[in-house]
Amino acid sequence: MAEPVGPFHVLRAGTGRFLCYCGPDGAVYVTDAMEVWAGELGDCPALGCRCSPEEHGAMLRAGLGHGAAALSLGPGSATLRLPEEPRCPALALAQLPAAEARNQLRALVFGMAGCIESLERRLEAVETLASSCSPEKNAARSQQLFLPDPSSRKSKASGSALPAKRKVPGESLINPGFKSKKAPSGVNFEDS
């Protein structure tokens, strides 16, 4: 059995949860980790689909991606529907025999383990690159995560109609706009 090709999507049917994924051969698989149902995208014209298998596969992946696919189970079969897409209403899935289902589940588990291992290696590489930067840069970056975005401040300031006010000599810092009536004298230390 060939290893699965992602993406992987979780579907709900009744009280159960099912994992839906595509195989490298263009087949669509649905499993509840005990049983496996499979369907070929080339079989879709038999159910009244008015599009090519490639287009049907793209619509099915898109529907699965945003949670628009519905699974209905029957005795020995299942149907994967895209209620939002009237041109490609359903894909028939047949239940695999126990031996074939076991091989498919084995391929699924080891395929997902390979994906996890690959993601962990990529994460380690990113962490290594991040730690290889100087500590000053790391500290500055971590502080920038918590600071507000300076570009948003600039865009707000540039959008205002009022120009920035300049301090006029003699104007009070505590009460702006109020001008002192006396000239500032300061403190004279020599008088005492």
Number of C-alpha atoms within 10 A of each C-alpha: 11 13 19 24 18 15 11 17 17 15 21 14 11 9 5 8 13 18 15 23 21 23 18 11 12 15 18 24 24 26 21 15 14 9 17 25 22 25 23 19 22 15 15 21 16 11 12 13 17 15 14 14 18 12 13 23 22 12 17 23 22 14 18 22 14 9 14 16 21 16 19 14 14 10 7 11 16 20 20 22 21 22 14 11 15 11 14 24 19 24 28 20 26 19 21 18 12 12 9 14 19 16 13 22 21 15 16 22 15 13 17 17 12 13 15 12 12 12 12 12 12 12 12 12 12 12 11 11 10 13 11 10 10 9 11 9 11 14 10 10 11 11 10 12 9 8 8 9 10 9 9 10 11 10 10 9 13 11 9 9 7 8 8 8 6 6 11 11 8 14 14 13 11 7 8 10 12 11 14 11 8 7 8 8 6 6 7 7 6 5 5 4
